[in-house]
Amino acid sequence: MAAPDFSEELKSLSSTMESIEAVIDLDRMRADIASLEDQAAAPDLWDDVERAQQVTSRLSYLQGQLRRVEELRSRIDDVEVLFELAESEDDTDARTEAHAELESLRKAVDEMEVRTLLSGEYDPREAVVSVRAEAGGVDAADFAEQLMRMYLRWSERKGHPTEVFDISYAEEAGIKSATFTVKAPYAYGTLSVEQGTHRMVRISPFDNQGRRQTSFAGVEVLPVVEQVDHIDIPENELRIDVFRSSGPGGQSVNTTDSAVRMTHIPTGIVVSCQNEKSQIQNRAAAMRVMQSRLLAHRRQEEQAKMDALKGDGGNSWGSQMRSYVLHPYQMVKDLRTEHEVGNPQGVLDGDIDGFLEAGIRWRKQQDK
């Protein structure tokens, strides 16, 4: 990279950083941190465990965000000094180091810029993710299990806690469906671009003739419901059934009817939970997922009304959005953003940041 190019790149990077700082509003962020620190120091904070967790989680997130922004600004200032020093002393090693740091900075600033695009009403929420097998038989069930693992591995890489509410195992291999939460700020805004139908093409490991098989799995992402959402569900609108929890192959996980299946009669929405040991815990977990689904149902109805007023057909979140091709070539491609990589195994092992960032930018463009 020539000296003028380096200078222009640095100027562009600094300008992007200024835009990020303006959107984040550092003064307001510092004020929010101070307020949350006061709340966290209150002696009666843990009298309400749920509120205490919300306060400490939000405080930790804001402190981390502020630290990242301040560190990026400091690195930009440092690399400028390093570059000037390299030029004044014609130091090749220092120049190489400056170029490498600038490249690293560009990636870090791009990631931070994507976060500022998450400005939707529910984007800051934690996420409830559901994966279900669709067309393709046993291959679809196996693919659905791979997708569930992909999201759980991504969460693990990011240090995001997860909780699996329910897994319905398929008879031969894989899963029929699974529901879990990703407990991190902005998990919903980040993962919501994954919603839709995913397609896998490969030589089926379940076909004794070694034929190529196309299978499909659906992903649904919902925001976790908070107290301010006012999702009240009258008892007479719910039917609750209990049954014995089971794992792969029908083996008994416990010997009591602790699993819960909850049906919202007016909408037909069904939620089940069998991960907890007691019926009370499973019922509470199922209610949280039910509330999230009813919140999404309400939003969809409101969006349908808006689309009718605008005279368009709305968006196509439910349509096919990504292909995972393992044969005859290796590629994962997002059909909306055109983002693609040639390492399907890496993607299925949780390396999906590139797809998430491209999806968030694409969605922002669609909203304009």
Disulfide bonds with the S-S distance in Angstrom:
none
